[in-house]
């Protein structure tokens, strides 16, 4: 059994475990822990299983992976492997240099990155879903939409946008069903461009984010593609699986069937 001692340590430990002959990694932690492990095993011949104990626990929702320890342990022991895509992201780090990371669930640029940062800084005493919702409300009413440029497989959108979500999985932010049509093994991202949303738009529609019924809103556009480029006037924060590694400009590329995850048989 290996224990993380600092942020980013799991990336190194996961690679070390595979080097030592591990064929299955069982991850006990949240979406952030899973994100670190994914970045340590890209291109390696290994399966992963999850026993989620984090704040958002969004990744397992898409696959029906249970979060109760005893049920998750049964899936880890006897589940069926499913090959899924992952995303490769090149971005500007907080130190101002170009870096690359991978994500398994959802990435974004804009308001949701600020929400994730706020939620991660909060006490988790009231639970992950409530923490993210409170952070969403706090950030939205202080957020100013920005001029963004989004290119999806050569098709471009420009305008005053609130957020752009690049989804491989379906859930984000402690249970928001942001990308209900996303298929994590189709070789494509589902890209949601949230336009110039107002406070009235937010109040009237925030509940739809949890039901997956927001896609019909006239200020939300859904695109699909294997390559997504996002830039903005100024440096816009990005978020990958709930972590905030840097800012735009950011380039997202699909890596097909690059991860094997144990799911309920």
ZAMARGU-4260 file (C-alpha; in steps of 0.2 Angstrom, whole numbers, plus 5000, padded with zeros to 4 digits):
<rodrens>
0) 5000/5000/5000 | 5007/5017/4995 | 5002/5034/5003 | 5003/5051/4996 | 5013/5063/5006
5) 5011/5079/4996 | 5001/5086/4981 | 5007/5077/4965 | 5015/5063/4974 | 5003/5050/4968
10) 5008/5053/4950 | 5025/5047/4955 | 5019/5033/4966 | 5008/5026/4952 | 5022/5026/4939
15) 5033/5017/4952 | 5020/5004/4956 | 5018/5000/4937 | 5037/4999/4936 | 5037/4987/4950
20) 5025/4975/4941 | 5007/4981/4947 | 4994/4976/4935 | 4979/4984/4945 | 4980/5000/4955
25) 4966/5003/4967 | 4964/5021/4971 | 4957/5027/4988 | 4953/5046/4987 | 4944/5059/4977
30) 4944/5065/4959 | 4960/5075/4962 | 4969/5059/4968 | 4962/5050/4952 | 4968/5064/4942
35) 4986/5062/4949 | 4986/5043/4946 | 4980/5045/4928 | 4995/5057/4925 | 5007/5044/4931
40) 5001/5029/4921 | 4997/5037/4903 | 5003/5024/4890 | 5006/5010/4903 | 4998/4993/4903
45) 4988/4994/4919 | 4970/4994/4925 | 4963/5006/4939 | 4949/5003/4951 | 4941/5017/4962
50) 4936/5018/4980 | 4931/5036/4980 | 4932/5046/4996 | 4933/5064/4990 | 4923/5080/4989
55) 4915/5079/4971 | 4916/5060/4967 | 4910/5065/4949 | 4921/5053/4939 | 4912/5036/4945
60) 4894/5043/4942 | 4896/5041/4923 | 4901/5023/4925 | 4889/5017/4939 | 4904/5014/4950
65) 4898/5013/4968 | 4905/5025/4982 | 4900/5014/4997 | 4917/5006/5002 | 4911/4988/5002
70) 4902/4989/4985 | 4917/4998/4978 | 4928/4985/4984 | 4918/4971/4975 | 4919/4981/4959
75) 4938/4983/4962 | 4940/4964/4964 | 4928/4958/4951 | 4923/4972/4940 | 4925/4972/4921
80) 4938/4983/4913 | 4932/4997/4901 | 4943/5006/4890 | 4940/5025/4890 | 4947/5040/4881
85) 4957/5053/4891 | 4961/5071/4887 | 4978/5079/4884 | 4980/5097/4888 | 4993/5109/4884
90) 4992/5126/4894 | 5001/5140/4903 | 5006/5135/4920 | 5004/5148/4935 | 5023/5150/4933
95) 5021/5156/4915 | 5028/5141/4906 | 5020/5129/4894 | 5015/5112/4902 | 5005/5097/4898
100) 4993/5086/4909 | 4980/5073/4906 | 4962/5072/4912 | 4949/5058/4913 | 4933/5067/4917
105) 4930/5085/4913 | 4941/5100/4909 | 4935/5118/4908 | 4941/5136/4906 | 4932/5151/4914
110) 4920/5152/4929 | 4920/5134/4933 | 4939/5134/4937 | 4936/5148/4949 | 4921/5138/4957
115) 4933/5123/4959 | 4946/5133/4967 | 4933/5141/4979 | 4925/5124/4983 | 4942/5116/4986
120) 4946/5129/4999 | 4930/5127/5009 | 4927/5116/5023 | 4919/5099/5018 | 4909/5097/5033
125) 4892/5100/5024 | 4897/5087/5010 | 4904/5089/4992 | 4888/5093/4983 | 4883/5107/4995
130) 4901/5114/4995 | 4901/5115/4976 | 4884/5123/4976 | 4889/5137/4988 | 4905/5140/4979
135) 4895/5141/4962 | 4883/5154/4969 | 4897/5164/4977 | 4908/5164/4962 | 4894/5167/4949
140) 4888/5183/4957 | 4905/5191/4957 | 4911/5184/4940 | 4912/5195/4924 | 4910/5186/4908
145) 4925/5188/4896 | 4929/5188/4878 | 4934/5170/4873 | 4939/5161/4857 | 4934/5143/4856
150) 4939/5132/4841 | 4933/5114/4840 | 4940/5104/4826 | 4942/5120/4816 | 4925/5127/4819
155) 4926/5143/4829 | 4916/5153/4841 | 4920/5170/4848 | 4910/5181/4860 | 4907/5186/4878
160) 4907/5169/4887 | 4905/5163/4905 | 4913/5146/4903 | 4918/5133/4891 | 4917/5115/4897
165) 4927/5101/4888 | 4919/5085/4893 | 4924/5067/4892 | 4913/5061/4907 | 4896/5067/4911
170) 4896/5074/4929 | 4906/5088/4937 | 4905/5100/4952 | 4898/5088/4965 | 4884/5080/4954
175) 4880/5093/4941 | 4875/5083/4925 | 4884/5095/4914 | 4887/5084/4899 | 4873/5071/4899
180) 4876/5066/4881 | 4895/5063/4883 | 4902/5046/4879 | 4919/5043/4886 | 4924/5030/4873
185) 4918/5038/4857 | 4935/5048/4852 | 4926/5065/4854 | 4924/5078/4868 | 4907/5086/4871
190) 4911/5104/4872 | 4898/5116/4880 | 4900/5134/4877 | 4891/5145/4890 | 4888/5162/4883
195) 4884/5179/4891 | 4874/5172/4905 | 4866/5185/4917 | 4861/5183/4935 | 4843/5181/4930
200) 4848/5166/4918 | 4857/5159/4933 | 4843/5160/4945 | 4831/5153/4933 | 4841/5138/4927
205) 4854/5133/4940 | 4843/5118/4945 | 4844/5112/4927 | 4862/5109/4929 | 4859/5094/4941
210) 4845/5087/4930 | 4855/5088/4913 | 4841/5098/4905 | 4851/5114/4903 | 4856/5110/4885
215) 4841/5118/4877 | 4845/5135/4884 | 4848/5148/4870 | 4865/5154/4878 | 4872/5136/4879
220) 4879/5128/4863 | 4885/5110/4862 | 4899/5105/4850 | 4909/5089/4847 | 4927/5087/4842
225) 4944/5078/4845 | 4953/5095/4847 | 4948/5110/4856 | 4958/5127/4858 | 4953/5140/4870
230) 4960/5157/4872 | 4954/5174/4880 | 4957/5192/4882 | 4969/5190/4897 | 4973/5174/4906
235) 4958/5164/4910 | 4960/5150/4923 | 4958/5132/4918 | 4952/5117/4928 | 4956/5098/4925
240) 4946/5085/4935 | 4943/5098/4949 | 4962/5104/4949 | 4968/5121/4944 | 4985/5119/4936
245) 4986/5136/4926 | 4978/5147/4913 | 4974/5149/4895 | 4979/5148/4881 | 4974/5129/4882
250) 4974/5115/4869 | 4964/5100/4873 | 4967/5084/4862 | 4958/5067/4864 | 4968/5052/4867
255) 4957/5037/4862 | 4955/5022/4873 | 4970/5026/4884 | 4964/5021/4901 | 4956/5005/4908
260) 4944/5007/4922 | 4935/4993/4932 | 4917/4996/4931 | 4902/4985/4938 | 4901/4969/4928
</rodrens>
